[in-house]
């Protein structure tokens, strides 16, 4: 007798049950389902034992479920009870036959059958009972603002997210850094949480979930104060963890700003090197500045390898209105390799695109500039405590740095949530076909954002664009394309052709 469909149904039930309860065994049941589906038939109990991923506990569960089915048929069959046992002879043993004969000779057959049901249910709930036992006895409670505390807090708000999202959102709840390059960091706490059965790790793609035990612990930790940050609004300078003076002095900015009594945090920023947040009891709002700092040599190399345009695009897409592109210590000698006119024209065009370009002579002047912005934001915060957070009008008296560097600000801009900013900033988030074409076109000398957008909207996919430029008529047609009231021209069309063909 083939019982493949019976075991498939039962494993499917176990899988759905454990999945709904967020029990880790659902990963194993999914594998068993795939393995059974590949079999032609299951004609004996020995076939069940040989299936990969079926261990002793799962085997006992399935065996008891089958015995429950046989006992039910045996109870309902009045005349040919022996034929039932013969039909399932390859799946039952002598002990079960003796038990079922003994039960049939008594008048409490119904109760005995129900005992088999109860036993089967107990087997199904082994993992759940163990999990509840762990829930009722908290042997581990993370300390406040540790890595484990921050990870649990993030997953309590949004379960089933990737490592990158956890790191981006957990940093604001933690006093140490989530630095994945370091041997030990706040992320190391994840191993402890996995070992304590507070978090489950699911692969392909890798995502992290709270277990029932983890959810219960989070309820204890975060119910009364769902966001334990601070009762007072405060402004904090956020510094990218990769922003350093040199390899030997990695904490230069942190040390300088702490000496100036500026409140700061170090986080892993996907875009930008410096920004300011306004922390409240409920969330974190990013104030209207974001600063990308480039040393002179790095600025020149970014023009050559295409990072300059790509970074500008992501800064613009961040949603922050006042984007400052700060170039530090740019020397004439550094620009000779790429062309002085080319470097300066890119800076000029960056201003035309709406970004604020600031040039400082050295790192000390950069610190002074950042300090002046920090003071301005703090003064505005004090002066406008009774006004809406979403209506900063840029009327502070600290205008000295604006006059010196000759730039103006967006007069009115809404503040965005830090979590939304982090989601927008992820490089690989929501990558579309037209985005790939758009990014590729930015590497062409002479192609700006408007021209790249024109081609990506016109051809939609990279393959269609490649087919178009392979035509002999490409240069003659492309040179007459009009973007912002100007033709592309013969030279730019030739540059595109030579790069992609």
Secondary structure, 3 states (H helix, E strand, C coil): CCCHHHHHHHHHHHHHHHHHCCCCCHHHHHHHHHHHHCCCCCCCHHHHHCCCCCCHHHHHHHHHHHHHHHHHHHHHCCCCHHHHHHHCCCCCCHHHHHHHHHHHCCCCHHHHHHHHHHHHHHHHCHHHHHHHHHHCCCCCCCCCCCHHHHHHHHHHHCCCECHHHHHHHHHHHCCCCCCCCCCCCHHHHHHHHHHCCCEEEECCCCEEEECHHHHHHHHHHHCCCCCCCCCCCEEEEEEECCCCCECCECCHHHHHHHHCCCCEEEECCCCCCEEEEEECCCCEEEEEEEEEEEEHHHHHHHHHHCHHHHHHHHHHHCCCCEEEEEEECCCHHHHCCCCHHHHHHHHHHHHHCCCEEEEECCHHHHHHHHHHHHHHHHHHHHHCCCCCCCCECCCCCCCHHHHHHCCCCCCCECCEEHHHHHHHHCCCCCCCHHHHHHHHHCCCCCCCHHHHHHHHHHHCCHHHHHHHHCCCCHHHHHCCCEECCEECCHHHHHHHHHHHC
